Amino acid sequence: MNSLFLGFVACFVAYFITDFFCQKLGIERLINSKRHMRISLFLIAAVFNIIFTSIIENFASREYHFLLKSFLAGATFYFIVFILPFNNKKIK
């Protein structure tokens, strides 16, 4: 139970760290201007999640696997939530 709570906290913290950096870098203006940027960023987030998960499996000790994967999932979750909703100008 403690590791599940710790993983949830790590996911939550990673989400907010990613949010902080994206606000400071102005990623929102860049992504909202072009639809292909959203798709590219989504694919980059998915690829980095797969790559870093395999790196964690190989190099981190077994005790920290869940914690590091949760931290990585928080950052990936931020990009997925941030990227998916987009305004369709034809509907308006």
Secondary structure, DSSP 8 states (H G I E B T S, - for coil): -HHHHHHHHHHHHHHHHHHHHHHHHTHHHHHHH-HHHHHHHHHHHHHHHHHHHHHHHHHS-GGGHHHHHHHHHHHHHHHHHHHS----TTT-
